[in-house]
Amino acid sequence: MTDSVKLTVTEMKCGGCEKTVTDKLMAEDGVLKVMASHTENEVEVEFDGNVIEEDDIIDCIENAGFTVQD
């Protein structure tokens, strides 16, 4: 089961921030694809909902030092 979520993520200021978010998420089991944009303040994630949940994705981003807005 492939799910996707588009999140508003603040504090990404450059391509390095995008890479940090992408690398951290891709290291998680169940994450299939990540598209991060600091100019749009968005992170879109495709994931296997049987392996990882949206809350885990949010926790991963926040543990990397960024804020996910509701």
N, C-alpha and C positions, 0 to 999 in steps of 0.2 A: 504494500500500500504506500504510494508516494503522495506526500502532502507537501504543501508549500505555505510559507508565511512571509509577509513583507512587513518589516519592522522599521520604525523611525528611531534612529540611533544618533545621539548627539555626541559631541566631542571628537568626532573623526575630523581631522584637519588637513590630511594629505593622503597621498597614495600609500605611504608607510602605514598609516592607521588602517586603511582598507586591507592591506596585506596582513597586518596583525590579526584583525577580525577574521579574515578568510582562513588564515593558517590555524587559528585556534578552533574555529568551527569544523574545518575539514579533518582535524585530529579526533573529532568525536565520532564514535560508532553511530552509524545511521544517517549521517549527513552526506548527501549526495552531490550537492552543488551550492555554491555561495556566490552571490553577486553583491558586492559592497560599493557604495558610492558616497564619498565624502561631500561632494557638491550637492547631492540630493538628500543627504542625511538619511539614507535608506540602506537596509541590508535585506536582501531577499534570499531565502534559504529553501532548497528542496531537500526533503528528508523522508526517511522511512519511519512512518508513525508507529510501526510495531517495535521499533528499536529505541527511538528517542522522542521526547515530547517537546512541545513548544516552550514550556517552562524551563526545560534543560538548556535549550538554545539561548533563551534570554539570560539565564544564569551564566552561561559561558561567555557571552558578550560582556556582561557586567563584571565578571571576574577578570576580563582583559582590560578593564579600566574605562569602559564606556557606559553611557546611560541609555537605556531603552525606554522610550516614552510610551505611555498608554494611548 
